[in-house]
Amino acid sequence: MSELGKTLHAWRDRVTPAAVGLPVGGVRRAPGLRREELAQLAGLSVDYVIRLEQGRSSAPSVQVLTSLARALRLTDGEREHLFALTGQASPSPGQISTHIPPGVQRMIDQLDGAPVSVHDAAWTIISWNAMWAALLGDVSALRGRQRNLVWRHCIGGADGLLPNSGRVEQTEKQARRFLVGMVTDLRAAVARYPRDADLRALVTDLRAASPAFADAWDQHLVGFHQSDQKIIHHPELGAIAVDCDILTVPGSDLRLVVYTAAPNSEAAEKLKLLSVLGLQSLA
C-alpha cells in the first residue's frame, strides 16, 4: 500500500458512519467507514477508491481530492497534506474552493431535521443531507454543470431535480428575483476569483445559452437573497410549502440553503414523515 493509500485508510478508519449520517447496521470489523461508504460520500466508484488505497491510481484530480477531503472531514492542514501526497497543488486563492471546514460540517450535521444543501461561490451544490435528497431528489449521479443551480435555473434539467425542472414551483416574480440574485453572486465571484477558468466559462456559456441571464448580466442588475416560501412537489407527499433561507458562512463563500416549516403546520408534519421515509417510495 502506498503512502497515499495508508493515509486514506487511516482517515477512513477514524470517521464513524454515524458522524456522517450513514446507518450503522451490520457487523463491522472496524468502527470507521467502509470503502463503499467513502465512495458514496465522495461521489466516486468503489473500484476507484480501492485503486487509490492500493496504490494503483496515484494521480487523482483536484476534484477527486477535494471530494475525498470533504467526505473524510479533513482539517485544512490534512487537506494540504492530501494534495501534497499526490503531487498536486491545492487550489489557489484565485480559484473557487469547494472545501467545507469541519466546524461548518458539524453545524450542518446538527441541522439533520431540516433539508440542507451547501453550495460554492458559483452556486454549484457540493454537499447535502439526507433530508434534502428526500425532499428534492438524489443528485449524487449528477456531474459538472448539472449540479450548478444557475445553469439549471436558466437551462433546465431533464431529470426532474432542482430549480426549474419539476419539483420546485416558482412564480414569475420569484424566478426573476432568484435569477438576479444569482447573477449578482456570480459577478462577485468573477471579481474574487479572476483565475478560475471554469467560472469564466460558466458565465460565457450562460450568456450564450440564456437570453434572460445575458440580459440581467449586461444590465448589471443587482439583487440580494431573502427569505422566501417555496412549494416543493414531492412525488409521494404532494405539495409541501416550506420557507427557504440562504445562510452565508462567515470567512468563506459557502452558502447554506435551509428549508423549514412552521411548527405544527401541515408542511412540518410532511417533513417529519419525510425524515422517516427518506428516499423510499410509499408505493
Buried (B, 14 or more C-beta within 10 A) or exposed (E): EBEBBEBBBEBBEEBBBEBBEBEEEEEEEEEBBBBEBBBBBBBBEBEBBBBBBEEEBBEBEBEBBBBBBBBBBBEEEBBBBBBEBBEBEBBEEEBBBBBBBBEBBEBBBEBEEBBBBBBBBBBBBBBBBBBBBBBBBBBEEBEEBBBBBBBBBBBBBEBEBBBBBBBBBBEEEBBBBBBBBBBBBBBEBBEBBEEBEEBEEBBEBBBEEBEBBBEBBEEEBEBEBEEBEBBBEBEEBEEBBBBBBBBEBEEBBBBBBBBBBEEEEEBBEBBEBBBEBEEEEEE
